Amino acid sequence: MSLALATLIYEWRRYMAAIVALAFSGMMVLVMLGLFTGIIHADFATTERSRADIFILPVKVASLVNSDPTLPARVQPQIFLNPHVTEVRSLEEIFGSWVNTPPPGAKQVQKFVSVWAVDPLPGAVTLPVDYTEDQRIALMEPGAIAIDASNLAALGVKLGDKASINGHTVRVRTILHNYQSLEQPTIVASRDTLRRLSRASATGNGTGDTGPLMVRIDSPLPVNKVTAELNASSHGAYRAWTRTQFNQANENAVMSQQIVGVMLVFLTVMAILIGVGITSQTLRGAILSNIREFASLRALGISMFSLRWIVVEMSIWSGVAGIGVAGLITWLATVAAGSAGLPLVIRPQPALLICLMLMVIAVVSGALAMGVLKHSQPADLLR
């Protein structure tokens, strides 16, 4: 065991503040990033959890965010020309005015909502895989809608209540979970119900256009190959995306929005400043309290370079401990968020980057604390 690690273990109380500061710096960035990612994927849960293997969008549309993804209706039969395609359905969404039917004495709620259409047929390509059989059957009822549990209070309804969308009566027939919306509340209905709520047909908007297409294939060929075949035969009429490409494009589009980017940059900068400030001062204080031991090492002939390396090694081990504690409290935060109904998605790549950030903070903090070693003069041992 190295001298630095032995000192850190023996004097762990002196270094605990540095470890905790590193842990909370990493946890703060990772949890906020995970929360943003979770909310984004909950917002697009209807598409992400569908049975679609491929998504079809207009050529110039890069995602569903802040774009017009409508396609000419003639595109849908073109997709069926590929022999590996077994099902093609349009993804339809409308926006409307929500008005609840409050009980006596309660306040009426008016909201602007979005409504997604699913096909409540067994195994339909648009039907999310986590819908239960009872939920699927419930949506077959005319006027039936599904609402995420997190939106019930905001919309002023509960299971079984009636409301109106665009002046048409609907009834809350089932409750969803982990389908939170980043912006306005999202409601799910069958395609037939959506047709009644909208002036346009649920298979088009009255102008010969349709929503993005969701495609399922039944082939031993890889999805990437079928996607490439569809793109090769599109002649510029559409662009095919794999499920992974489509989901990543939507996530990147939301993350690139100004407010989200500013918040993440601000949190990262704050985490770095807090981590460097507290960790460097803690290491400085711990080294200063052991300055006579460092002076003894110098009296024994240990070079200043070796003493500096001991400080760096101590900071590295502090970083390793901080990463371990950060992982523990992040896991606890994930469990707490799940119990509160908040979607929290922690991915390996961002987690590795944040671990690297913590190690850099630890090493920089150790470098800033090296100045204390100038007080480790062997002559001080005679005082």
SVG drawing of the C-alpha trace seen along z (x, -y; Angstrom):
<svg xmlns="http://www.w3.org/2000/svg" viewBox="-72 -30 91 44">
<polyline fill="none" stroke="black" stroke-width="0.4" points="0.0,0.0 1.4,-3.4 2.1,-6.1 -0.6,-8.4 -3.3,-5.7 -2.3,-4.7 -2.5,-8.3 -5.9,-8.8 -7.3,-5.7 -5.8,-6.5 -6.8,-10.2 -10.0,-9.7 -11.9,-12.3 -9.6,-15.1 -10.3,-14.2 -14.0,-13.5 -15.1,-17.0 -13.1,-16.8 -14.6,-13.4 -18.2,-14.6 -17.6,-17.8 -16.5,-15.7 -19.4,-13.3 -22.1,-16.0 -20.5,-17.9 -20.7,-14.8 -24.2,-13.8 -25.6,-17.3 -24.6,-17.2 -25.4,-13.6 -28.9,-13.8 -29.9,-16.9 -28.7,-15.5 -30.5,-12.2 -33.6,-14.1 -33.6,-16.1 -33.0,-12.9 -35.7,-11.1 -38.2,-13.8 -37.4,-13.9 -37.8,-10.1 -41.1,-10.3 -42.3,-13.0 -41.6,-10.8 -42.6,-7.6 -45.4,-6.9 -43.0,-6.5 -40.0,-5.1 -42.1,-2.3 -44.0,-1.5 -43.3,1.7 -42.0,-0.3 -38.6,0.7 -38.2,-2.2 -39.6,-5.7 -40.2,-7.7 -39.9,-11.5 -39.6,-14.2 -36.1,-14.5 -35.4,-17.9 -36.9,-17.1 -34.2,-16.1 -36.6,-15.3 -40.1,-15.8 -39.0,-18.8 -40.1,-22.2 -40.7,-20.8 -43.4,-19.9 -43.1,-16.2 -46.1,-15.7 -45.6,-13.6 -47.6,-13.2 -50.2,-10.4 -48.7,-8.8 -45.6,-7.9 -47.3,-5.2 -48.0,-2.8 -44.5,-3.3 -43.1,-1.9 -45.1,1.3 -43.2,1.9 -40.3,3.2 -40.9,6.9 -39.6,6.9 -42.3,4.3 -45.3,5.9 -47.1,2.9 -47.1,-0.9 -49.1,-3.3 -49.0,-7.1 -48.1,-8.8 -50.9,-11.4 -50.9,-14.2 -53.4,-17.1 -53.5,-20.0 -56.6,-21.3 -58.3,-23.1 -59.0,-21.0 -61.8,-21.8 -62.6,-19.6 -66.0,-19.0 -65.3,-20.0 -67.4,-18.8 -69.5,-21.3 -67.4,-24.0 -64.2,-23.0 -62.4,-25.3 -62.7,-24.6 -59.4,-23.9 -58.6,-25.0 -55.4,-23.8 -53.8,-23.6 -53.0,-19.9 -51.6,-17.6 -53.3,-14.3 -51.4,-11.3 -53.2,-8.6 -52.6,-4.9 -54.3,-1.9 -55.7,0.2 -55.4,3.4 -53.4,6.4 -49.8,6.0 -50.4,2.8 -47.2,1.0 -48.3,-2.3 -49.4,-0.6 -46.6,-1.0 -45.3,2.3 -46.0,1.4 -49.7,0.9 -51.6,3.6 -54.5,5.5 -56.9,3.7 -55.5,0.3 -55.8,1.4 -59.4,2.5 -60.2,-0.7 -59.0,-2.8 -61.3,-1.0 -64.3,-2.7 -65.4,-5.8 -64.2,-9.0 -61.9,-7.1 -58.6,-8.8 -55.5,-7.9 -53.6,-10.4 -50.3,-10.1 -50.7,-10.1 -48.5,-13.2 -51.0,-15.2 -54.2,-14.3 -54.0,-17.2 -53.0,-19.7 -56.0,-18.8 -58.4,-18.6 -59.6,-15.0 -59.3,-11.5 -60.1,-8.1 -63.6,-7.9 -64.1,-11.7 -65.5,-13.5 -63.9,-16.5 -64.0,-18.1 -61.3,-18.5 -62.1,-21.0 -65.7,-20.8 -66.0,-17.0 -66.7,-15.0 -64.0,-12.5 -63.7,-10.3 -60.6,-9.3 -60.6,-5.5 -57.1,-4.6 -54.0,-6.0 -50.5,-5.8 -47.2,-6.0 -43.9,-7.5 -45.5,-9.4 -44.8,-12.9 -44.7,-15.7 -41.9,-18.3 -44.3,-21.1 -48.1,-20.9 -49.9,-17.8 -50.1,-14.9 -53.2,-12.7 -53.5,-9.4 -56.6,-8.3 -57.5,-5.8 -57.2,-6.8 -61.1,-6.8 -61.4,-9.1 -58.7,-11.4 -60.7,-11.6 -63.7,-12.8 -61.6,-15.4 -60.1,-16.8 -61.7,-18.4 -59.3,-16.5 -59.2,-12.7 -56.9,-10.7 -55.3,-9.3 -54.6,-12.7 -55.2,-16.4 -57.5,-17.0 -54.7,-18.2 -53.5,-14.8 -50.8,-14.8 -50.2,-12.3 -48.0,-12.2 -44.7,-10.5 -44.8,-6.8 -44.1,-4.0 -42.9,-0.8 -42.5,2.7 -40.5,5.3 -40.7,9.1 -37.3,10.1 -34.1,11.8 -32.3,8.9 -30.8,6.2 -32.9,3.1 -30.1,1.0 -30.1,2.8 -33.8,2.4 -33.5,-1.2 -30.8,-1.7 -33.0,0.1 -35.9,-2.3 -33.7,-5.3 -32.2,-4.1 -35.7,-3.7 -37.1,-7.0 -36.0,-9.2 -36.0,-12.1 -39.6,-11.7 -38.7,-10.7 -36.0,-9.6 -36.0,-6.4 -34.6,-6.3 -33.9,-3.3 -35.5,-3.4 -32.1,-4.2 -31.4,-7.1 -34.9,-8.5 -34.8,-8.5 -31.3,-10.0 -32.3,-12.7 -35.3,-13.8 -33.1,-13.8 -30.4,-15.8 -32.9,-18.3 -34.3,-19.0 -30.9,-19.1 -29.7,-21.6 -32.5,-24.1 -31.1,-27.2 -32.6,-27.0 -31.6,-23.3 -28.1,-23.9 -27.6,-27.0 -28.9,-25.2 -26.6,-22.2 -23.6,-24.4 -24.4,-26.5 -24.7,-23.4 -21.4,-22.0 -19.5,-25.2 -21.0,-25.5 -20.1,-21.8 -16.5,-22.4 -16.1,-25.6 -17.5,-24.0 -15.5,-20.9 -12.2,-22.6 -12.8,-25.2 -13.8,-22.8 -11.5,-20.0 -8.3,-22.1 -8.9,-23.8 -9.6,-20.5 -6.4,-19.0 -4.5,-22.1 -5.8,-22.0 -5.1,-18.2 -1.5,-18.6 -0.9,-21.6 -2.0,-19.6 0.6,-16.9 3.3,-19.4 5.8,-18.0 5.5,-14.6 6.3,-16.0 9.2,-17.9 10.5,-14.6 10.4,-13.0 12.5,-15.8 14.9,-15.4 15.3,-11.8 16.2,-12.8 12.9,-12.5 12.9,-15.0 10.3,-17.7 9.2,-16.1 8.4,-12.9 6.4,-14.9 4.5,-16.6 3.7,-13.2 2.4,-12.0 0.0,-15.0 -1.1,-14.2 -1.6,-10.6 -3.7,-11.6 -5.9,-13.8 -6.3,-10.9 -7.4,-8.5 -9.7,-11.2 -11.2,-11.4 -11.7,-7.6 -13.5,-7.7 -15.5,-10.7 -16.6,-8.8 -17.7,-5.8 -19.7,-8.1 -21.2,-9.9 -22.4,-6.6 -24.0,-5.7 -25.9,-9.0 -26.9,-9.0 -28.4,-5.6 -30.3,-6.8 -31.5,-9.8 -32.6,-7.5 -34.6,-5.4 -36.1,-8.5 -37.0,-10.0 -38.6,-6.7 -40.8,-6.5 -41.9,-10.1 -42.8,-9.4 -39.9,-11.4 -38.2,-9.8 -34.4,-9.6 -32.2,-8.1 -28.5,-7.5 -26.5,-6.5 -23.0,-5.0 -21.3,-7.5 -22.3,-10.7 -21.5,-8.9 -18.0,-8.1 -17.5,-11.7 -18.6,-13.0 -16.2,-10.5 -13.4,-11.9 -14.5,-15.4 -14.3,-14.5 -10.8,-13.0 -9.7,-16.2 -11.1,-18.3 -9.3,-16.1 -6.0,-16.4 -6.3,-20.2 -7.2,-20.5 -4.2,-18.6 -2.0,-20.8 -3.4,-23.9 -2.7,-22.4 1.0,-21.8 2.0,-25.3 1.6,-24.2 4.7,-22.0 7.0,-25.0 6.4,-25.1 7.8,-21.6 11.3,-22.7 13.4,-20.2 14.6,-23.0 11.1,-23.4 11.4,-20.1 13.9,-21.7 11.4,-24.3"/>
</svg>
